[in-house]
Amino acid sequence: MFSRTLALLHNDAMALRCVASSFEEGFRWLSVDSASALSLTHYSEGQPLLAHYREPFRWGSDAVLGRVRSRVILLSSTQAEVERSSQELPPFRYRNWSMTVGGTGDAVWKGTGETSLAIPAYLDKNRRGESLWEILFYQFLAFLHSSGGLAQDECDGKLVREALRAAVSQEAFWGGSPRDITVTVTDGHAIHAVAMDRPLYLKRLQGLDNCMACGGDVDGNPRAHPFLRAVALADTDELPSSDWETIGPHRVISVDRKLRIELFAL
């Protein structure tokens, strides 16, 4: 199973279509004929909402997002050799948390019984499948729970990074599976990601000129949005263009609600 991802954090939920138009190439990476599903997480009143689409598609940002109003979105385009239920495909969610995974991963978990026991029962009962990636999500939540971070509406970034590191670093969990993945999580306020044996790509938006995504001004001319700010993180096959920075591999990145970016060693 292979997945491409796009995570977007910006400063104006009402202007999501305008912001997304600046990352249109990212939506083209996701819209490939070979994909078996496109999945989207966005936030409404602090809670993650999921949408799944199952058909070959060549959609741009406007078709994917429609009337979505959210400061944070996670998108995942998955290619699988066999048909998978939507429950087995990222993004996954629990309470205000959502996670997506990019790259290559085994479709079925191959860890040990000891690994699954590390997830508290009250968390594990919410798990809906046996995919490697969903269990990784619940491993992350378990570590976040042990530090008290899961009880926080807006979690301290240090706790999130520690939980991510712990979840992806378990030898028993991987059981020899490849680590050619990236992991991106959000609580609806900030985005945190791990680039393991493959890189992530980052692009920033500092204001927007000549925007027609919102319909332009009253005279039909392009509109300027000088105060729009955004950060996008993408997992795709290769460096898309010089507009994108390469992050990793073996790095952790945090983007807080004020769009401040920090990088850490894995």
Secondary structure, 3 states (H helix, E strand, C coil): CEEEEEEEEECCHHHHHHHHHCCHHHHHHHCCCCCCEEEEEEEECCEEEEEEECCCCCCCHHHHHCCCCCCEEEEEEEECCCCCCHHHCCCEEECCEEEEEEEECCCCCCCCHHHHHCCCHHHHCCCCCCCHHHHHHHHHHHHHHHCCHHHCCCCCHHHHHHHHHHHHCCHHHHCCCCCCEEEEEECCCCEEEEECCCCEEEEEEEEEEEECCCCCCCCCCCEEEEEEEEEEEEECCCCCCCCCEEECCCEEEEECCCCCEEEEEC
